[in-house]
Amino acid sequence: MTSDNDLRAIQALNRHDVDAALAGDVLAIAAQWTDDFVALSSRATVRGKAANLALIETSAEQMKAFEPVDYIVEFEEITISGEFAYEWGTYRGSVRPRAGGEAMSYHGKLLRILRRQPDGSWKMHRTMMTNDPD
């Protein structure tokens, strides 16, 4: 696979991630992770696809009270090096309480390390997100 093909595949992964997040599709989100996926946040380091899936499934129950309005991820850089790639950028979005009320916004920064799979596709291998203060 050429770097142009790799770049298109990574951009497709990123679009799928946004679409899955807007749909609240937890399984579609987790399908983008390697089995040894690690998520770093200010609260915890969560190791492994199963542990991360359990965490977002728990959060998904709370998130059902909100309707996604928008979610945008903009990457400043995507660099491919062998079987790994890294990308960093910003995200922003908003949600509205399903019971009514004002939309709430959020935004922050993210860094991802991706890993090429044996079939040539890419999956998220490591990720770190920060939430910016309002």
N, C-alpha and C positions, 0 to 999 in steps of 0.2 A: 504494500500500500504506500502511495506517495504522501509526502507531507501535505499537499493540497487535499488529498482524500482524507487524511487524518484530521486536518483542520475542519473540513466539512462534517466529519463524523462527530467531532467534539462539539461543534456548534449545534448539531442536531441533538446531542445529549443535553446540552444546556437548554434548548427549546423544550425538550421533553420534560425536563425538571420543572420549568416554569409552568407548563401546562398541567403537570401532575399536582403541583402545589396549589394552583388555582382551582383544580377540581377536588382537592382534598383527598386524592387517591394515594393512600399510604403505601399500598402494595406496588404501585407504579413508581413511587419515589424510591422504595427499597430495592426495586429491580435494577436500579442504576448503580448499586454499590457492589464492591468486591466483598467476598465472604469475610475478609479481615479488615473491613472498613473501620476507620477510627474518626470520631468526631470530637473536636476540641472546642470547648466553649468556656466562658468565664465561670460557669458553674461546675463543669465536670469534664472528664475525659471518658468517652464511652467507646469501648473496644469491641469490635465484631458486629457483623450485620444483624445477628439475632438480638443482641443487646440494644442496638440502635433502633431496630424495628419495634421492640417492646416499649422503648421510651416514647417513640412518636405515636404508637397506638394508644398509650395512656394519655398523651397530650391531645390526640385527635378527639377524644371524648369532650375535653374542655373546649377545643376549637370549634365543635359543632354549634356552639352558641353564637358563632360569628360567621358572616358571609364574606368571602374574599371579594374585594372590589377590584384591586389590581395588584400586580406583582411584577417588578421589572428588575432584571439583573443585567448589569453592564460590565463587561470584562475589559480592563485596560490592557491586558497582556495575556496571550496564550502562547506558550513555548513548548515545543515538542522535542524530547531528547530520548531517542531509543524507545524503550517500552513504557516510558513515563512521560507525562506532560504536566505542566503546572499552569494555573491561571489565577489571576487575582482581579478583583474589581469591587463594585458596590452593588447593593440591593436596596430596593425601597418598595413599599407596598402599603395597602390600607385594607382594613376590614370594618364591617359594619355589624353591630349587634343584630341578630335575627329578631329580637324582641322589639327592635326600634331604637332610634337614637343616632347620635353623630358617628360618622366614620372615624376610626383611629388610624393614624399612620405610624409606620416604623421604618427604620433605615439603618444601614450599617455597612460593614466591609466583609469580604470573604476571600479566602485563599483555598484553592483545591489542588490536590495532586491526583492525577488520573493515571490509570494503568491500562495499557493495551491488553486485550483479551486474546486468547489463542485464535479466535475467529476474526480478529482484526478490529473488533468494536472496542469502545473505550468505556470504562466504568470509573466512578469516583472511588478513590482509594483512601485518601485522607482529606479532611476538610476542617477549616477553622473559620468561625464567624464571630464578629463583634457587633453589638448593638450600639449605635450612636445615641448619645443623650438627646432628648428633645430640645 
